[in-house]
Amino acid sequence: MEVLVNWFTNTLGQHISREMVIFIISMIPILELRGGLLAASLLNISMVKAISICILGNIIPIPFILLFIKQIFKWLKKTKIFRGLIIKMENRAMGKSDQIKRYEFLGLLLFVGIPLPGTGAWTGSLIASLLEVDIKKSSIAIFCGLIMATVIMSIVSYGVLGNLIH
């Protein structure tokens, strides 16, 4: 993840503001809020400013995933080009869905909130949609998980990492 964050920071940073860089990073699957906060720390953006930008960037795609991803996947699976990729994405997401199936709200909150590889708001939203978890319940769980991930990643990015690079 660190390599991707550095690449985006160096490449985009030449053309757009530092704040826009972390906003875009926060919207990208895999990187999401975790990558945005890491990049913000590397770019010396204040933690308070970075948190609001990264949360906003990470939240924007979530309603679209919850509402439309099943229809988009259904449509894409009809094409020869995307069929294999979509099936692989669905299988990968469903392979991580055990705790969400079992505990639903709490499972989704923890899945999004504990910043481990392969977890986060994008994958949590995809799993919630594929499992047909109630949209109101899943939205609240994802938002709470996002807040939890923000606290953890702020401590890591601005506490631990901040002490190492400053």
C-alpha positions in Angstrom: 0.0 0.0 0.0 2.8 2.4 0.8 4.2 2.1 -2.7 0.9 2.9 -4.2 0.4 5.9 -1.9 3.9 7.2 -2.8 3.2 6.7 -6.5 -0.1 8.6 -6.3 1.4 11.3 -4.1 4.3 11.9 -6.4 2.4 11.6 -9.7 -0.8 13.5 -8.8 1.0 16.0 -6.6 2.6 17.6 -9.6 -0.7 18.5 -11.1 -3.3 19.1 -8.3 -3.3 20.3 -4.7 -2.2 18.1 -1.8 -5.7 18.0 -0.5 -7.1 16.8 -3.8 -4.4 14.0 -3.9 -5.6 12.6 -0.5 -9.3 13.0 -1.5 -8.7 10.9 -4.7 -6.6 8.3 -2.8 -9.4 8.0 -0.3 -11.9 7.1 -3.1 -9.7 4.4 -4.6 -10.4 0.8 -3.6 -7.7 -0.9 -1.6 -6.1 2.5 -0.6 -9.3 4.2 0.7 -9.1 6.2 3.9 -6.0 4.3 5.2 -4.0 5.4 2.2 -5.4 8.9 2.2 -4.4 9.4 5.9 -1.0 7.9 5.2 -0.5 10.2 2.2 -1.7 13.2 4.2 0.9 12.6 6.9 3.6 12.3 4.2 2.4 15.5 2.6 2.4 17.4 6.0 -1.4 18.1 5.9 -2.8 18.7 9.3 -4.6 15.8 10.9 -7.9 17.6 11.4 -8.0 18.7 7.7 -6.9 15.3 6.5 -9.5 13.4 8.5 -12.4 15.4 7.0 -11.1 15.1 3.5 -10.4 11.4 3.7 -13.7 10.5 5.3 -15.6 12.5 2.6 -13.5 10.8 -0.1 -14.1 7.3 1.3 -17.8 7.8 1.9 -18.8 9.2 -1.6 -18.6 5.8 -3.4 -20.4 3.8 -0.7 -24.1 4.6 -1.5 -23.4 3.8 -5.2 -21.9 0.5 -4.2 -24.7 -0.4 -1.8 -27.4 0.6 -4.3 -26.1 -0.3 -7.7 -23.2 -2.8 -7.6 -25.4 -5.9 -8.0 -27.0 -4.5 -11.1 -23.6 -3.4 -12.5 -22.1 -6.8 -11.8 -25.1 -8.6 -13.4 -24.7 -6.4 -16.5 -20.9 -6.8 -16.6 -21.1 -10.6 -16.3 -23.0 -10.7 -19.6 -19.9 -9.4 -21.4 -17.1 -11.8 -22.2 -14.4 -9.3 -21.2 -15.5 -8.7 -17.6 -17.3 -11.9 -16.7 -14.2 -13.6 -15.2 -13.1 -10.5 -13.3 -16.5 -9.9 -11.8 -16.9 -13.5 -10.7 -13.4 -13.4 -9.2 -14.3 -10.1 -7.3 -17.6 -11.6 -6.1 -15.9 -14.8 -4.9 -13.1 -12.9 -3.2 -15.6 -10.6 -1.4 -17.8 -13.5 -0.4 -14.8 -15.3 0.9 -14.3 -12.6 3.5 -18.0 -12.4 4.4 -18.2 -15.0 7.3 -18.1 -12.5 10.1 -20.6 -10.2 8.3 -23.0 -13.2 7.8 -22.7 -14.3 11.4 -22.8 -10.9 13.2 -24.3 -8.6 10.5 -24.1 -5.1 12.0 -21.2 -5.7 14.4 -19.4 -7.9 11.8 -19.7 -5.2 9.1 -18.6 -2.5 11.5 -15.5 -4.4 12.6 -14.7 -5.5 9.0 -14.6 -1.9 7.9 -13.2 -0.5 11.1 -10.1 -2.7 11.6 -7.7 -1.6 8.9 -6.3 -4.9 7.5 -5.4 -5.7 3.9 -8.6 -6.5 2.0 -11.0 -4.9 4.4 -12.5 -1.4 4.3 -15.6 0.5 3.2 -15.5 -0.6 -0.5 -15.3 -4.4 0.3 -17.6 -4.0 3.2 -20.2 -2.3 1.0 -19.8 -4.9 -1.7 -20.3 -7.8 0.8 -23.3 -6.0 2.4 -24.9 -5.6 -1.0 -24.2 -9.2 -2.1 -25.6 -10.5 1.2 -28.6 -8.1 0.8 -28.0 -6.6 4.3 -30.5 -3.8 5.0 -29.2 -0.6 3.4 -29.9 1.5 6.5 -28.2 -1.0 8.8 -25.3 -1.5 6.5 -24.8 2.3 5.9 -24.7 3.0 9.7 -22.3 0.0 10.3 -20.0 1.2 7.4 -20.0 4.8 8.7 -19.2 3.7 12.3 -16.5 1.4 10.9 -15.1 4.2 8.9 -14.9 6.4 12.1 -13.1 3.5 13.9 -10.6 3.1 11.0 -10.1 6.9 11.1 -9.1 6.8 14.7 -6.8 3.8 14.3 -5.1 5.2 11.1 -4.8 8.7 12.5 -2.8 7.3 15.4 -0.7 5.2 13.1 -0.2 7.9 10.4 0.2 10.9 12.6 1.5 9.3 15.8 3.8 6.4 14.9 4.6 7.4 11.4 4.6 11.1 12.2 7.3 10.5 14.8 9.4 8.5 12.4 9.4 11.0 9.5 9.7 14.3 11.6 
